Amino acid sequence: MAFEVSDVEAVRSRILECGGQDLGVPVVHPLPGHGTITFTYMTDPEGNILELQSWDGVSRYGALDS
């Protein structure tokens, strides 16, 4: 599942506190003409794979808050 969030690191930290795990490291990647995306992959405490993403700190689809 993929989620747009307002702060990838804050949501990532909360998921880790609840027993989730990282599946890599957070990535910041500029996309010319579209802005910069920050994203990471991880699992929730039940093992479901999650993608967290944020675009320049601006919501494109109604970001979930931490």
Backbone as CSV, one residue per row, in Angstrom:
resi,resn,N_x,N_y,N_z,CA_x,CA_y,CA_z,C_x,C_y,C_z
1,MET,0.841,-1.173,0.000,0.000,0.000,0.000,0.888,1.240,0.000
2,ALA,0.460,2.246,-0.702,1.214,3.500,-0.752,0.395,4.599,-0.091
3,PHE,1.065,5.426,0.688,0.422,6.530,1.385,1.196,7.813,1.147
4,GLU,0.484,8.876,0.789,1.094,10.195,0.772,0.943,10.770,2.173
5,VAL,2.052,11.206,2.742,2.064,11.753,4.099,2.715,13.126,4.069
6,SER,2.459,13.923,5.070,3.047,15.262,5.096,4.514,15.251,5.534
7,ASP,4.940,14.218,6.279,6.311,14.138,6.776,6.725,12.663,6.824
8,VAL,7.471,12.219,5.820,7.870,10.812,5.734,8.605,10.370,6.988
9,GLU,9.562,11.160,7.456,10.372,10.743,8.605,9.542,10.620,9.877
10,ALA,8.600,11.510,10.099,7.759,11.439,11.302,6.878,10.190,11.276
11,VAL,6.260,9.905,10.135,5.403,8.721,10.032,6.251,7.456,10.117
12,ARG,7.409,7.457,9.459,8.332,6.315,9.538,8.714,6.024,10.983
13,SER,9.071,7.054,11.723,9.451,6.876,13.133,8.318,6.278,13.952
14,ARG,7.112,6.732,13.710,5.946,6.220,14.448,5.699,4.753,14.122
15,ILE,5.825,4.380,12.849,5.637,2.976,12.471,6.712,2.101,13.112
16,LEU,7.957,2.579,13.146,9.028,1.832,13.804,8.750,1.669,15.297
17,GLU,8.244,2.714,15.952,7.906,2.643,17.377,6.837,1.580,17.645
18,CYS,5.965,1.368,16.664,4.852,0.416,16.814,5.239,-1.001,16.397
19,GLY,6.500,-1.209,15.984,6.956,-2.547,15.640,7.165,-2.799,14.159
20,GLY,7.032,-1.777,13.315,7.310,-1.933,11.892,8.804,-1.999,11.646
21,GLN,9.188,-2.294,10.409,10.598,-2.397,10.055,10.862,-1.694,8.729
22,ASP,12.089,-1.183,8.577,12.517,-0.572,7.325,12.803,-1.659,6.282
23,LEU,12.524,-1.349,5.028,12.907,-2.208,3.908,13.898,-1.471,3.012
24,GLY,14.614,-0.562,3.566,15.578,0.263,2.837,15.748,1.559,3.587
25,VAL,16.231,2.557,2.892,16.445,3.869,3.494,15.582,4.898,2.770
26,PRO,15.201,5.985,3.451,14.444,7.045,2.773,15.255,7.632,1.616
27,VAL,14.560,7.940,0.522,15.176,8.475,-0.689,14.546,9.831,-0.994
28,VAL,15.372,10.797,-1.369,14.902,12.100,-1.836,15.328,12.201,-3.298
29,HIS,14.337,12.380,-4.198,14.630,12.342,-5.627,13.914,13.474,-6.358
30,PRO,14.678,14.373,-6.996,14.045,15.431,-7.780,13.522,14.870,-9.102
31,LEU,12.324,15.295,-9.483,11.720,14.922,-10.760,11.460,16.217,-11.529
32,PRO,12.327,16.538,-12.488,12.185,17.806,-13.217,10.760,18.004,-13.753
33,GLY,10.238,19.179,-13.485,8.894,19.518,-13.925,7.794,19.070,-12.987
34,HIS,8.147,18.294,-11.962,7.138,17.777,-11.036,7.438,18.086,-9.574
35,GLY,8.667,18.391,-9.239,9.038,18.647,-7.856,9.977,17.577,-7.336
36,THR,10.054,17.468,-6.038,10.925,16.498,-5.383,10.074,15.556,-4.549
37,ILE,10.327,14.267,-4.695,9.615,13.269,-3.916,10.555,12.680,-2.874
38,THR,10.042,12.486,-1.679,10.734,11.758,-0.628,9.912,10.499,-0.401
39,PHE,10.569,9.325,-0.409,9.819,8.096,-0.196,10.664,7.056,0.514
40,THR,9.987,6.091,1.101,10.640,4.954,1.741,9.684,3.783,1.732
41,TYR,10.249,2.597,1.832,9.472,1.367,1.937,9.738,0.735,3.286
42,MET,8.683,0.163,3.857,8.802,-0.474,5.164,7.659,-1.452,5.360
43,THR,7.689,-2.175,6.454,6.563,-3.036,6.802,5.884,-2.481,8.036
44,ASP,4.581,-2.724,8.131,3.868,-2.382,9.362,4.083,-3.520,10.362
45,PRO,3.581,-3.402,11.593,3.811,-4.444,12.594,3.279,-5.824,12.187
46,GLU,2.341,-5.882,11.238,1.796,-7.167,10.796,2.512,-7.713,9.569
47,GLY,3.522,-6.996,9.076,4.313,-7.464,7.954,3.859,-6.979,6.583
48,ASN,2.813,-6.149,6.532,2.359,-5.594,5.259,3.384,-4.586,4.731
49,ILE,3.647,-4.606,3.442,4.613,-3.687,2.842,3.932,-2.341,2.578
50,LEU,4.598,-1.274,3.004,4.083,0.081,2.865,5.071,0.944,2.093
51,GLU,4.547,1.884,1.331,5.351,2.960,0.757,4.838,4.255,1.358
52,LEU,5.739,5.059,1.899,5.403,6.392,2.394,6.016,7.386,1.429
53,GLN,5.248,8.403,1.031,5.791,9.390,0.115,5.280,10.781,0.430
54,SER,6.124,11.752,0.099,5.788,13.159,0.274,6.383,13.926,-0.901
55,TRP,5.612,14.852,-1.464,6.060,15.684,-2.574,6.317,17.105,-2.071
56,ASP,7.571,17.505,-1.989,7.931,18.879,-1.610,7.189,19.374,-0.374
57,GLY,6.676,18.477,0.457,5.909,18.887,1.622,4.523,19.396,1.279
58,VAL,4.109,19.263,0.012,2.800,19.738,-0.431,1.947,18.537,-0.795
59,SER,0.736,18.496,-0.296,-0.164,17.400,-0.589,-0.679,17.472,-2.020
60,ARG,-0.626,16.369,-2.716,-1.214,16.281,-4.047,-2.566,15.578,-3.981
61,TYR,-2.770,14.706,-3.004,-3.999,13.929,-2.936,-4.633,13.937,-1.554
62,GLY,-4.203,14.808,-0.668,-4.735,14.837,0.692,-3.868,13.984,1.608
63,ALA,-2.677,14.433,1.907,-1.712,13.668,2.701,-2.267,13.311,4.067
64,LEU,-1.865,12.132,4.529,-2.208,11.691,5.875,-1.226,12.313,6.847
65,ASP,-1.703,12.787,7.968,-0.833,13.349,8.977,-0.269,12.244,9.848
66,SER,0.876,12.536,10.463,1.475,11.587,11.385,0.662,11.586,12.634
